[in-house]
Amino acid sequence: MEDETYYKTENITRKVWKIKVEHDAKWKDYMDHNQYVKEGMNKYYYVDTTTGEIISGYQAYWGR
């Protein structure tokens, strides 16, 4: 039997900043979809205000 590792998160409330990284680029500026996703799509990150830890994030497909 293999050793198993479990990661348990604490159920805590954190004060966070929502950081938005905007790009002015449009799809037509890129030849490759993967390059557009990395460099052209807006991204959002949730950062813990106390520790500076990035807690979560997502990419905005429709300019949320």
Secondary structure as GFF3:
##gff-version 3
##sequence-region A 1 64
A	DSSP	beta_strand	16	21	.	.	.	ID=ss1
A	DSSP	three_ten_helix	27	29	.	.	.	ID=ss2
A	DSSP	alpha_helix	33	39	.	.	.	ID=ss3
A	DSSP	beta_strand	42	48	.	.	.	ID=ss4
A	DSSP	beta_strand	54	60	.	.	.	ID=ss5
###
